[in-house]
Amino acid sequence: MNRERKAQQQSPQAWTAEKLRSLLHDELAGDEVLVISNREPYIHEQSGDSIVLRRPASGLVTAVEPVMRACSGTWIAHGSGSADRATVDSHDHLQVPPKRPEYTLRRVWLSEEEEAGYYYGFSNEGLWPLCHMAHVRPVFRTSDWEQYVAVNQRFADVVIAEARTDDPVVLVQDYHFALLPRMIREKLPKATIIMFWHIPWPNPESFGICPWREELLQGLLGNTLLGFHTPFHCKNFLDTVDRYLETRIEYEASTITHGGDLTQVEPYPISIAWPEPDTTSDVIQAKKIFRHELNLPEAHCLALGVDRLDYTKGIVERFQALDRLLETHPDLVGKITLLQIAAPSRSSLDEYQNLEVRVRKLALDINQRYENTVAPTIILRIEHYDGEQLTHCYRSSDVCLVTSLHDGMNLVAKEFIAARDDELGVLILSQFTGAARELHEALIINPYHIEQGAQALYRAITMPELEQRERMRSMRQRVRDFNVYRWAGLMLLDAARLRRRQRVSEKIDSHSHQGLR
Ligand code: ADQ
């Protein structure tokens, strides 16, 4: 790690949208930025005769959107909404955010067959379980792989069509596009290609079961810079490349040289944009209103879970921990409720349908077991909430439970902390999240250990306010300083450095060629 970067990490100055904007101007002067992700930041859906705008429940979108607003540029993504075609211009472009445009969204259309193979199949039945240790077997089908290759190529063609220069800064997002960096590199050799892998990277043995492991790694080595959430994921990636490809790896410098190309591999812990202070309501008031809305007594203890409905998030284990708490502390029956808000996700896949059945049944069983006249033990809402509603939930809860079995980072943990301007509330956090590497003052648990989860819940609901405040204050400081602008800023600073290096070496090459003539 270079000295400049180390210093920045040790003494983070306030990273803001403004600072990111001026960094782009100073370090990557005038250069164009293209972002590519599967999920689009704004979805238009037909609802009867009208068109409604929806924001997806996606950690990636939560993080990348504020960065894009700061950078302008073009965001290329799959147009997945039923009214998406009706809202673009003749170039499939749309200026967003719709109310106050700051950048361009370019939508890419996929057929049902392409979406089934590339997105549901290879990405979500193959790579997602391959990279997460949640004991769900990956499924690899040749037909899915063929669609994955074809769709990656399609996006590469769109990137090349959208690029106005031969050396744009291209930010590729996530596991849907492992092949894209190499495909772009072939057509735009001078581009600075940065990729962020939003999910964990497994160890070489686990990754090795993928029939197309070499192709995926070669695709990823088309990147100038490849980012993961934690140093551990970076190490797993270097070890995987070492195991399966002929390359030169410099562990000290964290670089890989492959076929003349150099890829830098670095950790960049992702985060959120720190919210503006809420001047409209105080937390005490919000708590009262929310309990009234949920039909709960005023002094009722409220625990909260917010996730996409995904088997990696440990929702079943969370319910089991609550069950165990009430088994061991029957005096708490009717005094605590868990509100679980789960956004429907990938619901056409069997694994996700089975999870929904399991989660619904367990909630019902637990509610029957602890039936009382005061309140249900679990309130399960399988629905999408907007940002304002979620903030209201975070501010009104006593405890937030993040019990992922494996998670690259987990932004819900950070959103909960950011919402608590009263400096109260307790975060229970799985040790298997990237967030646990940063948020040491949370109650860290192993979600597989149900008794430990129950004990943490007990400790959370009986924690004195003084201790809550100490913990929350420290975590708020961390999330405020290490926000999403810092995440993007550090990546872009590193990219700018690599870009300068590449330009210098191109100049030297051309001088030495001229000298030879
Ligand atoms: P996700 O797996 O989607 O992200 P996470 O980081 O927790 O997980 O982000 C979820 C986002 O969706 C949050 O912004 C949350 O507010 C929102 N959300 C959750 N439930 C919702 C609901 N019911 N209604 C509306 N919104 C909801 C992936 C990786 C993570 C990584 C992120 C970012 O799996 O490990 O942190 O990308 O890199």
Boltz pocket constraint, residues with backbone or C-beta under 6 A from the ligand:
constraints:
  - pocket:
      binder: B
      contacts: [[A, 56], [A, 57], [A, 58], [A, 59], [A, 60], [A, 62], [A, 63], [A, 198], [A, 199], [A, 270], [A, 306], [A, 307], [A, 308], [A, 341], [A, 342], [A, 343], [A, 344], [A, 381], [A, 383], [A, 384], [A, 385], [A, 386], [A, 390], [A, 407], [A, 408], [A, 409], [A, 410], [A, 411], [A, 412], [A, 413], [A, 415]]
      max_distance: 6.0
